[in-house]
Amino acid sequence: DTAVREVFEETGIKSEFKSILSIRQQHEHPGAFGKSDMYIICRLEPSSFNISFCQQECLRCEWMDLGELARTKLATPITSHVAKLLLYGYREGFDKIDITMREFPAVYTGLFYKLYHRELPESYRSMM
């Protein structure tokens, strides 16, 4: 929910959450102010494509070819790797890379929680 909202606020692009691709975790890095840091990379599917970015949040915003993003020396190693993950997902199927989400009822009436995991095979999903 947060990724969808932030993408819209910062780029004007409407999207739908599809999966978590990866989670980066780091501890005791100089820029983290002595705290642990988690960086969650989500796969979203856009439903609008016209960019209208927030100039207070972004210096530049544009659509890029994934192959170009994976190969450029200007990208960070994480960005390059995520572009390669996406290319692999498009070619071989996102079921090979996605961490999906399912909602389950919470112990509190009317509330739900979200569980993120690799998808189970059908034979295990239908087990009783």
C-alpha positions in Angstrom: 0.0 0.0 0.0 2.8 2.4 0.9 4.7 1.7 -2.3 1.6 2.4 -4.5 0.9 5.6 -2.6 4.5 6.8 -2.7 4.9 6.1 -6.5 1.7 8.1 -7.1 2.7 11.0 -4.9 6.2 11.2 -6.3 5.6 10.5 -10.0 1.8 10.8 -10.7 1.8 7.2 -11.9 -1.2 5.1 -10.7 -0.2 1.4 -10.1 -1.2 -1.9 -8.5 1.0 -3.9 -6.1 2.1 -7.2 -7.6 4.8 -8.5 -5.4 7.9 -7.9 -3.3 11.0 -8.6 -5.4 13.7 -8.2 -2.7 14.6 -6.8 0.7 17.9 -5.2 1.4 19.0 -5.1 5.0 22.0 -3.3 6.4 23.3 -2.6 9.9 25.8 0.0 11.2 26.4 1.7 7.9 27.6 5.3 8.2 24.6 6.9 6.6 22.1 5.0 8.7 22.6 7.1 11.9 23.6 4.0 14.0 20.3 2.3 13.1 19.4 -0.8 11.0 17.9 -0.1 7.6 15.6 -2.2 5.5 14.9 -1.3 1.8 12.0 -3.2 0.3 11.7 -3.3 -3.5 8.2 -3.9 -4.8 7.0 -4.9 -8.3 4.1 -2.7 -9.3 2.0 -2.7 -12.5 1.2 0.8 -13.8 -2.3 1.7 -14.8 -1.3 5.2 -16.0 1.9 6.2 -17.8 2.0 10.0 -17.9 4.7 11.2 -15.5 4.0 14.3 -13.4 6.7 14.1 -10.8 7.1 16.0 -7.5 9.9 18.4 -7.9 10.5 18.6 -4.1 11.1 14.8 -4.0 12.7 14.1 -7.4 15.3 15.8 -9.6 14.4 13.7 -12.7 11.8 11.0 -13.5 11.5 9.0 -16.7 10.6 5.6 -18.1 13.6 3.5 -19.0 14.2 0.3 -20.9 15.0 -2.5 -18.5 17.8 -3.9 -20.6 19.5 -0.5 -20.7 19.0 -0.1 -16.9 20.5 -3.5 -16.3 23.6 -2.7 -18.4 24.3 1.0 -17.6 27.3 1.8 -15.4 25.4 4.8 -14.0 23.0 2.6 -12.0 23.7 1.4 -8.4 24.5 -2.4 -8.1 21.1 -2.9 -6.5 19.2 -1.1 -9.3 21.1 -3.1 -11.9 20.3 -6.4 -10.1 16.6 -5.5 -9.8 16.4 -4.7 -13.5 17.9 -8.1 -14.2 15.4 -9.8 -11.9 12.6 -8.1 -13.8 14.0 -9.1 -17.1 14.2 -12.7 -15.9 10.6 -12.5 -14.6 9.3 -11.2 -17.9 11.1 -13.9 -19.8 10.7 -16.9 -17.5 7.6 -16.0 -15.3 7.3 -13.9 -12.2 6.4 -17.0 -10.2 10.2 -17.7 -10.2 11.1 -14.4 -8.5 8.0 -12.9 -6.7 7.4 -12.9 -3.0 3.6 -12.6 -3.0 1.1 -11.4 -0.4 -2.0 -13.0 1.1 -4.3 -11.4 3.5 -5.5 -13.5 6.5 -8.0 -12.6 9.2 -6.4 -11.3 12.4 -7.5 -12.3 15.9 -9.3 -9.0 16.1 -12.7 -9.1 14.5 -12.8 -7.3 11.1 -9.1 -6.8 10.9 -6.6 -8.5 8.6 -2.9 -8.9 8.3 -0.7 -9.4 5.3 1.7 -12.3 5.0 4.5 -12.1 2.3 6.0 -15.4 1.0 6.9 -17.4 -2.0 3.8 -19.0 -3.5 3.0 -22.5 -2.4 2.4 -25.3 -5.0 -1.3 -26.0 -5.5 -1.0 -29.4 -3.8 0.0 -27.6 -0.6 -2.5 -24.8 -0.8 -5.4 -27.2 -0.9 -4.2 -29.4 2.0 -6.6 -29.9 4.8 
